[in-house]
Amino acid sequence: MAADEFMKAAEDADVVVTHAGVGTVLQLLELGKSPVVVPREKARSEHVDDHQSQICDLLSERGLGIVTSARNLSADHLKRAMKQRTEVHE
């Protein structure tokens, strides 16, 4: 999916599930979305290390998204994210 196509889909979405890529998460936060963030894991051969888990820890501490693992993702996570919005202050 092209970047502009992703941004349009994200703008129109009630909820977005994403990996913990910093650029993607920041774009979603700027749109006012509270993303459901599922970090890629080294143990599952999804990434070279677990830096996405560290990013998720920061997001959780600051209440900037709903963090879960792929195996625990549920409708409750989606419902919570739909109710939560992020406000960016410049």
N, C-alpha and C positions, 0 to 999 in steps of 0.2 A: 504494500500500500504506500503510495507516495505521501510525502509529508503533508502537503496541503489537503489531500484527501483524508488523511488521518485527523487533521485538525477540524475539518468540517464534520466528520463523523463524531468526534469527541464533543464538539459544540452542541450537536443535536441529541446526544445521548443523555439518558437519565442517570446512567452509571457507567463507569469505565473500569475494566479490569486490565491491569498492566503489570509488566515486570518492573523491577526497581531500578530502571535506568534513570539516572539523574535528569537528563534532558527531557525525557518523556514525562516524568513526574512533575517537573517544574512547569512544563507547558500546561498540564492538566490543572495544576494549582492556580496558574494565571487565568485560566478559564473559569475559576470558581468551583471546579469539581473537587470532590473528595474521593480520590481514586481508591479502588480496592487493589492493593499492591501485593503481588505474589513474587517473592524473590527467586531468581534462578539459583540453583544449588550445585556446588561442586560435586557432592556425593551422588547426584543424579546425572553427572556429566553434562550439565546444562551451562556451566561456566568454568573458567579456570581457577576461580577462588570464590570465597563467600562474601565478597565486598557488598553484594546487594543486601545481605542480611544486616550489615552495618548501617546501610542507608535506611532500611526498614526500622531499625531501632531508633534512629533520629526522627523519622516520621511519626512513629508511635509516641515518643516522648513529647512531641510538640502537637499532637492531635491533628496531624495533617493528612490523614488517610486511614484507611482500614487495612491492616496488615494481616495476612494469613498465609498459610502454606497451600500448595496446590491440592494436597490430599485432604485438607480441612475446609476448603472453600465451600461455602453454603449460601443458600438464599438469604439467610440472616445477614451475612456480610454485605450482600447487595442492597438489601433494604436499609441497613444502617447508613451506607454510603449515599443512597438516594436522599436521605433526610438531612445529611450533613453537607454544608457548603463551606468553601474556603474563601476568605476575603483577603486580597492582597493590598497592602498599603505601600505606597511609594514614597 
